[in-house]
Amino acid sequence: HDAAKHWATFEAGLYDRVLLDAPCSAERLVAQAAGQSGGAVPGSSWSMEHCRQLAALQLQLLLGGLRALKPGGRLVYSTCSIAEVENDGVVSKALLQQQQQPGGESRVVPVDEWGLAGIEELAGGERTQHGLICLPDKQGWGPGYLAMFEKGTL
């Protein structure tokens, strides 16, 4: 994706904070459309293959965003998807790729270190392997997934 390449090439190490609200499958919109059409979900509205394609784009954006961080900087990765492949799956792949690049190590910041005491109760969220997901059946909005990265210091 052009933005990921731009960050990596021209803006590497420039930012203290990055918010990546990644393009995603947005299942809530599919569910709303199904509700308006009597429960039928057209096959073209959602597919696992589409989620995998989005996950590949999300990974490139995330890696670009991580390269744009200064050492010690933080990135919040968010989607409005319930698909694990677009959430923890992308985070896991990013961590793996970061480990393979010299000087590119980042860590996932545990939810307890976000500085947002009570976020799970407030948002109706559930912890995942790498972050927090808020599901529509818990609070009437969402879904929303969040994970936070911190770039290693040199």
C-alpha positions in Angstrom: 0.0 0.0 0.0 1.3 3.5 -0.9 1.0 4.9 2.7 3.0 2.0 4.2 5.7 2.5 1.6 5.7 6.3 2.2 6.0 5.9 5.9 8.8 3.4 5.6 10.7 5.4 3.0 10.2 9.1 3.9 8.9 9.2 7.5 10.8 6.4 9.2 11.4 7.2 12.9 9.6 10.5 12.9 6.5 9.9 15.1 6.0 9.5 18.8 2.4 8.2 18.3 0.6 6.6 15.4 -3.1 5.7 15.2 -3.8 3.1 12.6 -7.6 2.6 12.1 -7.2 0.0 9.5 -9.6 -0.7 6.6 -11.5 -3.9 7.6 -14.4 -6.2 6.8 -16.8 -4.2 9.1 -19.1 -7.1 9.9 -21.4 -4.7 11.7 -22.4 -3.1 8.4 -23.0 -6.6 6.8 -25.2 -7.5 9.8 -27.1 -4.2 9.5 -27.7 -4.8 5.8 -28.9 -8.3 6.5 -31.4 -6.9 9.1 -32.7 -4.5 6.6 -33.1 -7.2 3.9 -34.9 -9.8 6.0 -31.8 -11.6 7.2 -30.3 -12.5 3.9 -26.6 -11.7 3.5 -25.4 -11.6 -0.1 -22.3 -13.7 -0.7 -20.6 -10.7 -2.1 -21.0 -8.8 1.2 -18.6 -10.9 3.3 -16.2 -13.8 2.7 -13.2 -15.2 4.5 -11.2 -14.7 1.4 -12.0 -10.9 1.6 -10.9 -10.9 5.2 -7.6 -12.5 4.3 -7.0 -9.9 1.5 -7.7 -7.1 4.0 -5.4 -8.7 6.6 -2.6 -8.6 4.0 -3.2 -4.9 3.5 -3.5 -4.3 7.3 -0.2 -6.0 7.9 1.6 -3.8 5.3 0.0 -0.7 6.9 0.9 -1.8 10.4 4.6 -2.6 9.4 4.8 0.9 7.8 3.3 2.5 10.8 5.8 0.8 13.1 8.7 1.9 10.9 7.3 5.5 11.2 7.7 5.4 15.0 10.6 6.8 17.0 12.2 4.4 19.4 9.9 4.3 22.5 7.0 5.5 20.4 3.6 3.9 20.5 1.1 2.8 17.8 -2.5 1.9 18.4 -3.9 -0.6 15.8 -7.7 -0.8 15.5 -10.3 -2.4 13.4 -14.0 -2.8 13.4 -13.8 -6.5 12.6 -14.6 -9.6 14.6 -12.4 -11.7 12.3 -9.4 -13.0 14.2 -7.4 -13.0 11.0 -7.7 -9.2 10.9 -7.1 -8.6 14.6 -4.7 -10.8 16.6 -3.7 -12.6 13.4 -2.3 -9.4 11.9 -0.6 -8.4 15.2 1.1 -11.9 15.4 2.4 -11.6 11.9 3.7 -8.1 12.5 5.6 -9.3 15.6 7.1 -12.2 13.7 8.3 -10.0 10.9 9.6 -7.4 13.3 11.7 -10.1 15.0 13.3 -10.9 11.7 14.4 -7.3 11.0 17.5 -6.0 12.8 16.7 -3.1 15.0 13.0 -3.3 14.2 11.8 -5.0 17.3 8.5 -3.8 18.8 6.4 -5.2 21.6 2.7 -5.4 22.2 1.8 -3.3 25.2 -0.4 -5.4 27.6 -3.8 -4.0 28.2 -2.9 -3.4 31.9 -0.2 -0.9 30.8 -2.5 1.2 28.6 -3.1 3.6 31.4 -6.9 3.2 31.0 -8.0 1.6 34.3 -11.4 -0.1 33.9 -11.3 0.0 30.1 -12.7 -3.5 29.9 -15.7 -2.8 32.0 -16.3 0.6 30.5 -16.1 -0.6 26.9 -17.6 -4.0 27.5 -14.4 -5.5 26.1 -12.8 -8.9 26.3 -9.1 -9.5 26.3 -7.6 -11.3 23.3 -4.1 -12.7 22.8 -2.7 -9.2 22.0 -5.4 -6.7 22.8 -9.0 -6.0 23.5 -12.2 -6.6 21.5 -15.5 -5.0 22.1 -18.4 -7.0 20.7 -21.9 -5.6 19.8 -23.7 -8.2 22.0 -22.1 -6.8 25.1 -22.6 -3.0 24.8 -24.7 -2.4 21.7 -21.9 -0.9 19.6 -18.9 -2.3 17.8 -17.2 -4.5 17.0 -14.0 -2.7 17.9 -10.5 -4.2 18.3 -7.5 -2.5 19.8 -3.9 -3.5 20.2 -1.0 -1.2 21.2 2.6 -1.5 20.2 5.7 0.1 21.6 8.8 0.4 19.4 12.0 -0.8 21.0 14.7 1.7 22.0 18.1 1.5 20.4 
